[in-house]
Amino acid sequence: MTKFVRKPRRKISVPKNCYFCTEKKEPTFWDTGSLQKFLTERGKIVPRSRNGLCASHQDGIEGSIKNARFLALMPFISR
């Protein structure tokens, strides 16, 4: 009988403070440069557990990204 060996999990460095709280800004759909930081390479929105935002700013990010996509300021997917 063989023993199951687990691989060690990779640690993901998560920022401890919210980007928008420290910069004293609010997420807006016009600022596509700062919104791009919270997307993966494939265009998915990064979850709160990975990007370190507070709950209110994460909700704002999601709405702003969706508005920017609808207004064709950002792509829905990347190729």
CNS distance restraints for C-alpha pairs under 8 A (distance, minus, plus):
assign (resid  12 and name CA) (resid  50 and name CA) 7.67 0.50 0.50
assign (resid  14 and name CA) (resid  49 and name CA) 7.59 0.50 0.50
assign (resid  14 and name CA) (resid  50 and name CA) 5.78 0.50 0.50
assign (resid  14 and name CA) (resid  51 and name CA) 6.20 0.50 0.50
assign (resid  14 and name CA) (resid  52 and name CA) 5.91 0.50 0.50
assign (resid  15 and name CA) (resid  51 and name CA) 6.66 0.50 0.50
assign (resid  15 and name CA) (resid  52 and name CA) 5.05 0.50 0.50
assign (resid  16 and name CA) (resid  52 and name CA) 5.84 0.50 0.50
assign (resid  17 and name CA) (resid  21 and name CA) 7.65 0.50 0.50
assign (resid  17 and name CA) (resid  22 and name CA) 7.33 0.50 0.50
assign (resid  17 and name CA) (resid  52 and name CA) 6.13 0.50 0.50
assign (resid  17 and name CA) (resid  53 and name CA) 6.86 0.50 0.50
assign (resid  17 and name CA) (resid  54 and name CA) 7.87 0.50 0.50
assign (resid  18 and name CA) (resid  22 and name CA) 6.30 0.50 0.50
assign (resid  18 and name CA) (resid  52 and name CA) 5.67 0.50 0.50
assign (resid  18 and name CA) (resid  53 and name CA) 4.33 0.50 0.50
assign (resid  18 and name CA) (resid  54 and name CA) 5.69 0.50 0.50
assign (resid  19 and name CA) (resid  23 and name CA) 6.21 0.50 0.50
assign (resid  19 and name CA) (resid  52 and name CA) 7.65 0.50 0.50
assign (resid  19 and name CA) (resid  53 and name CA) 6.43 0.50 0.50
assign (resid  20 and name CA) (resid  24 and name CA) 5.72 0.50 0.50
assign (resid  20 and name CA) (resid  25 and name CA) 5.17 0.50 0.50
assign (resid  20 and name CA) (resid  26 and name CA) 6.17 0.50 0.50
assign (resid  20 and name CA) (resid  27 and name CA) 7.36 0.50 0.50
assign (resid  20 and name CA) (resid  53 and name CA) 7.63 0.50 0.50
assign (resid  20 and name CA) (resid  57 and name CA) 7.03 0.50 0.50
assign (resid  21 and name CA) (resid  25 and name CA) 6.76 0.50 0.50
assign (resid  26 and name CA) (resid  57 and name CA) 7.45 0.50 0.50
assign (resid  26 and name CA) (resid  60 and name CA) 7.87 0.50 0.50
assign (resid  27 and name CA) (resid  31 and name CA) 7.47 0.50 0.50
assign (resid  27 and name CA) (resid  35 and name CA) 7.58 0.50 0.50
assign (resid  27 and name CA) (resid  57 and name CA) 7.14 0.50 0.50
assign (resid  27 and name CA) (resid  60 and name CA) 6.03 0.50 0.50
assign (resid  27 and name CA) (resid  61 and name CA) 5.84 0.50 0.50
assign (resid  27 and name CA) (resid  64 and name CA) 6.65 0.50 0.50
assign (resid  28 and name CA) (resid  60 and name CA) 7.89 0.50 0.50
assign (resid  28 and name CA) (resid  61 and name CA) 7.75 0.50 0.50
assign (resid  28 and name CA) (resid  64 and name CA) 5.63 0.50 0.50
assign (resid  29 and name CA) (resid  35 and name CA) 7.68 0.50 0.50
assign (resid  29 and name CA) (resid  64 and name CA) 4.51 0.50 0.50
assign (resid  29 and name CA) (resid  65 and name CA) 6.22 0.50 0.50
assign (resid  29 and name CA) (resid  67 and name CA) 6.22 0.50 0.50
assign (resid  29 and name CA) (resid  68 and name CA) 5.08 0.50 0.50
assign (resid  30 and name CA) (resid  68 and name CA) 7.09 0.50 0.50
assign (resid  30 and name CA) (resid  73 and name CA) 7.75 0.50 0.50
assign (resid  31 and name CA) (resid  35 and name CA) 6.55 0.50 0.50
assign (resid  32 and name CA) (resid  36 and name CA) 5.96 0.50 0.50
assign (resid  32 and name CA) (resid  68 and name CA) 7.63 0.50 0.50
assign (resid  32 and name CA) (resid  73 and name CA) 7.32 0.50 0.50
assign (resid  32 and name CA) (resid  74 and name CA) 7.14 0.50 0.50
assign (resid  33 and name CA) (resid  37 and name CA) 7.16 0.50 0.50
assign (resid  34 and name CA) (resid  38 and name CA) 7.60 0.50 0.50
assign (resid  35 and name CA) (resid  39 and name CA) 7.25 0.50 0.50
assign (resid  35 and name CA) (resid  61 and name CA) 7.08 0.50 0.50
assign (resid  35 and name CA) (resid  64 and name CA) 7.91 0.50 0.50
assign (resid  35 and name CA) (resid  65 and name CA) 6.67 0.50 0.50
assign (resid  38 and name CA) (resid  45 and name CA) 6.09 0.50 0.50
assign (resid  38 and name CA) (resid  46 and name CA) 5.52 0.50 0.50
assign (resid  38 and name CA) (resid  51 and name CA) 7.01 0.50 0.50
assign (resid  39 and name CA) (resid  43 and name CA) 5.40 0.50 0.50
assign (resid  39 and name CA) (resid  44 and name CA) 5.34 0.50 0.50
assign (resid  39 and name CA) (resid  45 and name CA) 4.67 0.50 0.50
assign (resid  39 and name CA) (resid  46 and name CA) 5.49 0.50 0.50
assign (resid  40 and name CA) (resid  44 and name CA) 5.27 0.50 0.50
assign (resid  40 and name CA) (resid  45 and name CA) 6.51 0.50 0.50
assign (resid  40 and name CA) (resid  46 and name CA) 6.38 0.50 0.50
assign (resid  41 and name CA) (resid  78 and name CA) 7.28 0.50 0.50
assign (resid  42 and name CA) (resid  77 and name CA) 6.21 0.50 0.50
assign (resid  42 and name CA) (resid  78 and name CA) 5.44 0.50 0.50
assign (resid  42 and name CA) (resid  79 and name CA) 7.57 0.50 0.50
assign (resid  43 and name CA) (resid  75 and name CA) 7.67 0.50 0.50
assign (resid  43 and name CA) (resid  76 and name CA) 6.60 0.50 0.50
assign (resid  43 and name CA) (resid  77 and name CA) 5.16 0.50 0.50
assign (resid  43 and name CA) (resid  78 and name CA) 5.90 0.50 0.50
assign (resid  44 and name CA) (resid  77 and name CA) 7.88 0.50 0.50
assign (resid  45 and name CA) (resid  62 and name CA) 7.29 0.50 0.50
assign (resid  46 and name CA) (resid  50 and name CA) 6.55 0.50 0.50
assign (resid  46 and name CA) (resid  51 and name CA) 6.51 0.50 0.50
assign (resid  47 and name CA) (resid  51 and name CA) 6.52 0.50 0.50
assign (resid  48 and name CA) (resid  52 and name CA) 5.81 0.50 0.50
assign (resid  48 and name CA) (resid  53 and name CA) 5.84 0.50 0.50
assign (resid  48 and name CA) (resid  54 and name CA) 7.48 0.50 0.50
assign (resid  48 and name CA) (resid  55 and name CA) 7.59 0.50 0.50
assign (resid  48 and name CA) (resid  58 and name CA) 6.52 0.50 0.50
assign (resid  53 and name CA) (resid  57 and name CA) 6.24 0.50 0.50
assign (resid  53 and name CA) (resid  58 and name CA) 5.81 0.50 0.50
assign (resid  54 and name CA) (resid  58 and name CA) 6.10 0.50 0.50
assign (resid  55 and name CA) (resid  59 and name CA) 6.34 0.50 0.50
assign (resid  56 and name CA) (resid  60 and name CA) 6.35 0.50 0.50
assign (resid  57 and name CA) (resid  61 and name CA) 6.01 0.50 0.50
assign (resid  58 and name CA) (resid  62 and name CA) 6.27 0.50 0.50
assign (resid  59 and name CA) (resid  63 and name CA) 6.36 0.50 0.50
assign (resid  60 and name CA) (resid  64 and name CA) 6.00 0.50 0.50
assign (resid  61 and name CA) (resid  65 and name CA) 6.00 0.50 0.50
assign (resid  62 and name CA) (resid  66 and name CA) 6.20 0.50 0.50
assign (resid  63 and name CA) (resid  67 and name CA) 6.12 0.50 0.50
assign (resid  64 and name CA) (resid  68 and name CA) 6.04 0.50 0.50
assign (resid  65 and name CA) (resid  69 and name CA) 6.12 0.50 0.50
assign (resid  65 and name CA) (resid  74 and name CA) 7.69 0.50 0.50
assign (resid  66 and name CA) (resid  70 and name CA) 6.17 0.50 0.50
assign (resid  67 and name CA) (resid  71 and name CA) 6.18 0.50 0.50
assign (resid  68 and name CA) (resid  72 and name CA) 6.14 0.50 0.50
assign (resid  68 and name CA) (resid  73 and name CA) 5.02 0.50 0.50
assign (resid  68 and name CA) (resid  74 and name CA) 5.61 0.50 0.50
assign (resid  69 and name CA) (resid  73 and name CA) 5.83 0.50 0.50
assign (resid  69 and name CA) (resid  74 and name CA) 4.81 0.50 0.50
assign (resid  69 and name CA) (resid  75 and name CA) 5.79 0.50 0.50
assign (resid  69 and name CA) (resid  76 and name CA) 5.95 0.50 0.50
